[in-house]
Amino acid sequence: MDNYRFSADFPRVFRFIVMMFFAVFPRLLLSPLLLRISADLGISYDQASSFFLTSAVGFSLGLITSGFIACRLTHHYTILSGAVMTGISLFLLSTVTSFPLFHLFMGLLSYSNGLYHGSGFASVTRIVPDRFRTRALSFHEMGPNAAFILAPIFSALMAPVLGWRGVLCATGIAAFGAALFFLLSDKGPNDCGAPPNFTSIRLFASVPEYWILLLLIAISVSLATGVFSVLPTYLQVEHNLPERMLNTLIGFSRVTGFASIYLAGHLADRFGYRIVLASILLFTSVLTVLIGFVSGPLLLVVVFLQPAVTQSFFPAALSAVTRIAKPEARNLAVSLAIPLSNILGGGLTPMAFGTAGAAGYFSISFIVLGSLGILSVLLLRSLPAIIRERC
């Protein structure tokens, strides 16, 4: 084991990075396309912000039920099924002409995306030794980080040419390509997952560290996905910035996340997760507060810097979550931890921002969210320096 090299297993991790990308990218297109979709469907942008809640609920249902599917199909075919369903959902969504149908197919798309995460995280942790787990999950997090970069840039380039429907169709074709790539590549770990059951849920519910980590993840999702979801609308409605310019800026602002994700994973393995998570939360929260305060060129600087390290929070936090559970229940630990945090951060937060924006309080929303993030750093003091297997 002393001669182990992570680079030898990276090709096996890479295939999961690709699938993780397509489990995140399609839902992120809603943010840069929101004003186009709302105009086409004849609804206001605060009404359209309810799509984020539908997306979060569908995604969470996918996470929760993925264990039932994985215990029968194995992790490999659960991931494959999710990718195929994603492609189908995108084609259906591109044909929608009514508000209720958009909700329906958005929920189906998000459900499909949710099937990946429990099986994906469990498979990656099986590939590498435990002492390299956080590093592997940090590389795995390159998938969503690339999605955060490319979703607004892809929309900025293609929406003026193809329209929002064409953007979704093109993404559906790419999702089918990713499914084929995954099918033809080496299967790697192909274990069966653990379905949710009341006994397992009671085990997690009895561990205080689990719930503290869940709350911290929820706040971080709000600071990352929640802010990302409403930024294009906020910058267009409140600051009159052009769509292509701001979506390109938001996309490129995520580039630094690649380095910060790897660095955070390395530092968490070496120095412990608490100091790393506290630094990330504090930095991101302060910049979120500033989004609501500043304007002009300084606002563009803050918007560029805010997501610089946000995504690097999740590998360390999710690694801590998996350390609570035994290997056969790790996918369940992740599948139960993410739904609530995703509904709060990725669904209710953007919806609240949309409602506040329609009432004239868009800027104040950023200040309130950032302040909550700063206060959440205090929760880390209640966590032990080393989290050990508990259930």
N, C-alpha and C positions, 0 to 999 in steps of 0.2 A: 504493500500500500504506500510505502514511503516513496516508491518510484512512480507513483501514479501521476499522469499528466492530463489535465482537463482538456487540452487541445485535441487529444485522441478521441474524446467523446463528443466534441463540438458538432461534427456532422450529424450525429444522432439527435442532438438538441436542436439543430437548425430546422429540421422538419417540423418541430413543434413551434418554433418561432414563426414559421410561415402560417401555420394553422391558427396560431394566436392572433396574428395580424388580421386574418379574415373573420375572426370572431369578435373583432373590435371595430375595424374600419367601416363596415357598412352602416352601423348605427351612428358613427361620428359624422357621416355625410348630412345628417339632419340639421346640424348646427349651421354650417355655411349655406345650406340651401333653404333655410327656414322661411326667409322673406319671399323667395321665389315660389315656394310651395303654398304659403298662405295667400299670396296674390292670385295664384292659379285656382285655388279652391274657393276663393272669395271669402276668406275669414281674416280676422285681425291677428297680429303677431302674438298677443297674449293668449288667444284661443289656440293658436298653433303650438304654443309652448306646452300645452297639455299632452302633445305627442311624446314629450320626454318622459312623462310619468308612465304612459302606456309602454314605452320602450323599456323603462326600468322594471316594471312589473313583469312584462313578458320575459325579459332577461333573467329575472330572479326565479320565475317559475321553471325556466330551463335549467338553472343551476340546481334547484331543489329536486327536480325529477330526474336529473342526469344520473344520479346514483342508481335508480331503479333500472334505467336503460343499460348502464355500464355493468351491472351485475349479471345481465343476460347477454349483452352483445360484446362484452369486454371493452376496455378503454379505447382500443384502436378503432373499432367499428362505431363506437359512440361519437368519436371525433369526426370520422368520415361521414356519418349520417348528418351531423350538424352542418358540415360544409355544403353538402348537397341540398339540404333544406334551405340554407342561406341563399344559394343561387336561385332556387325556385321562388322564394319569398321576394327577392329583389325584382324579378320579372313581374310578379303579380302587383307589387307596389308601384311599379312604373306605369301601370294601366289605370290607376285609381283616379276617379273624378269627383268623389264625394268625401266629406269630412269623416263620417262613420267608417267607411271602407278603409280609409287611410289608417285609422286607429286599429282596425282589425289586422291588416297586413303588416303594420309596424309591430304589433304584438307578436305575430308569427315570426317575423324576421328576428326579433330580439330573443324570442324563445329558442330559435335555432342557434343563435350565437351563444346562448347560455349553456348549451350542451357541452361545449368544449372544456370549460375551465376546470371543473373537478377532475376530469380524466387527464387533461393536459398537465396540470400541476403534479398529480400523482405519478404520471409517467416520467416526468423530468426528474423528480426526486428519486426514482428508482434507477435512473441511468448512472448517476454519479455517487461517490461515497458521501456519507453524511457531512463530513467536514468541508465539502465543497458545495453543499446544498444551496447556500445563499448566493454563491457566485453563479451557479447554474441558473437559478431563478432570476438573477440579475440579467443574464444574457437572454433568458426567455422573455423578459420584460421589454426587450428590444422590439418585439412584435407590436404591442400596443403603442410604444413610443413612435415607431415608424408610422403607425396608423394616424396618430395625432399630427404628425408632420405632413403626411401626404393627403389626408382628407380635405383640409382647406385649400391646399395648393392645387390638387386635382380638380376640385370644384371651381376654383378661380379660373383655371385654364379651360375646362371643358364645358361648364354650365353655359357660358355665353354662346357656345357653338352648338352643343347638343341639347341644352335645356336640362332641367332637373330629371326629367324622365330618361333621357339618354345617359346621363351620369349613372343612374341606378342600373340600367340595362348593361352598360359596360362593366360595372362592378360585378353583376351577376355572372357574366361570362368568365371573369377572372376567378370568381369563387369556384366555379366548376373546374377550372384549370388547376386550382390549388387542391381540390378533392382528388383529381386524377393523380397529381404529383404524390400526395400522401398515400394513395392506394398502391402505387407502383414502387414506393420506397421501402426500405427495410422496416419491418414492423416494430422492432425494438421491444421494450416491455409491453406485454399484452395481457395484463392481469384483469381480473374482474373487479369491479368497484363494490363498495358497500352501500346498499340502499338506506335511505333515512329510516330510522325506527325510533320509537319513543325511548327505548333504553339508551341508545346512543345520544339522543338529544338531551336526556337527563344527565348523562355523563358530562357533556360539554357545559350544560347549564350550571353544573356544580363547581365549575372552575372560574374564579373571579378574573384571572388573567385573560381568559378567552373573551369575556365581555368588554373588558377595558380595551383590548386590542381591536375588537369589533367597532367600538365607538370611535377610536382613533382613526381606523380605516375609513369610517363613514365621513368624518370631518375632512380627511385627505381627499376622498372622492369628490366632496363638495368643492374643495379648493382646486382640484384638477379638472375633472369632467364637468362639474357644475359650472365653473367659471368659463371653461372652454365652450360649453354649449351656448352661453348667452353673450359672449364677447362680440361676435360678428354683428348681432342685432343691436347691442349696446353702442358699439362704435359707429354704426350706420345711423341709428335713430337719434342718439344723444350728441354725437360729435360730427355727423355728416361726412364720414370718411367713405371713399369709394370702395365698392365691394371687392374688386380684384386686388387692390392694394392691401386692404386690411386682412383678407384671407391669406394672401401670400405672406404677410408679416406674421400672422398667427401660426402659420405652418412652419416657417423657418425658425420661429422662436423655440420650437421643440427640438431642434437639432442638437443643442447642447445636452439634451437629456440622455443621449447615448453614453457620453463620457460620465455623466453624474450617476447613471444607473450602475455602471460597472464599478465606479469608485465607491459608491455607497455600499454595494455588496461586499467589496474587498474590506472596507473599513469596519463594517458590521461583523464580519468573520474575525477580524483582528482585535477590535476594541469593544465589541458588544453593541447591541442594537439600540440601547437607550439613548446614548449621546448622539448617534446618527439620526435617529427619528426626531429627537428634540430639535436638532439643528435644521433639519428639512422643514419641519412644521413652522418654526419661528420665521425662517427666511421667507417661505411662501406666504405666510399669513400677513406679514408686514407689507409685502408688495401688493397683496390683494386689497388691503386697506388703502394703499396709495392709488390704486386704480379709481377708487371713488372720489379721491381728493384732487388729483392733478388733471391737467389738460394740455393740449398742444404737443410740441415735440417731446416733452417729458413724459406724457402719457404713453407715447409710442415706445419709449425706452422701458417704462415699467411693464407694459404689455409684453415686450420681448423678454424681459428678465423673469417675470412671474413663473412661467412654467419650467424654468431652467433646471430645477432639481425636484419638482413636484413628483414626477413619475418614479424617482428613485426611492420614494417612501415605501412603495408596495412590496418590492422583493424582500426587504428586511422585515417588514411587518408580517407578510405571509409566511416567511420562513419561521418566524416566531410562532405563528399559529400552527404550522405543521409539527413543530417540536412538542406541542402539547399532546398530540395524538400518536397512537401507534401506527406503523406503516400501512396496515390494511384499512385504516379509517382516515387517512390524510385527505383523500378526495372528499370525504364527508365533512371534515373540518373546514375545508375551503368552501365547499358548496353551501354550507350553512352560514359561514361568516360573511360572504359577499352579498347575499340578497338584501338584507336590511340596509347595509351601508350603501348599496347601489340605488335602492329605492329612495333613500334620503338624499344622497349626494347627486345621483344622476337623474332622478326624477322630480322629487319635491323641490329641490333647490332651484333648478332652472324654471320650474313652474312658478315658484314664489317670486323669482326675479322678473318673470314676464308680467305677473300681476302687479308687482311694485312698479315696474317700468311704465305700465299703462296708467298708473296713478300718479306718476311723476317722481317716484322715489328710486329710480334705477341706481344712482350713485350711492345712496345710503345703503343699499343692499350689499354692495361690495365692502363697505366699512363694517357692517354688522358681521358678515361672514368672516372677514379677516380677524376681527376682534375675538370671535369664538375660537378661531384657530390658535391664536396666541394663548388664550386661557387653557386650551386643551393640552398644552405642553406640561401643565402641572400634573396631568393624569399619569405621565410616565414615571413619576416618583413613586407611585403605588405598585409598580411592576418590579419583580426581582431582576437582579443583574443577569441571571442565567435562568432561562425557562427550561424546565425538564418535563419529560413525558409524564402526563397525568391521567390520560384516559385512552 
